[in-house]
Amino acid sequence: MFLVKQRYIVQRTKFSGWLMRKHWSSGLFADRLAAELGQERFSTNTINNWRSGKTKPRDQTMLAIKRVSDGELTADDFLIERTPR
């Protein structure tokens, strides 16, 4: 019997990488986004879903994200990047 080593695929969005480079947690980003949108709070679970590519921001939220990130984030940054390990 032979064992075949499987290659795992790491899935994440450019948004997730941006947060890591900035040393921002999902909670911090949620707080900044809530302030920009004039809301009391913004769901950290939603941010985590964006990081993993499960969901994408709505148009109005995307405009606020662009302002919070000083224009560094665009809609394309919420697409999944597949990286072989």
Secondary structure, 3 states (H helix, E strand, C coil): CCCCCCCCEEEEEHHHHHHHHHCCCHHHHHHHHHHHHCCCCCCHHHHHHHHHCCCCCCHHHHHHHHHHCCCCCCHHHHCEEEEEC
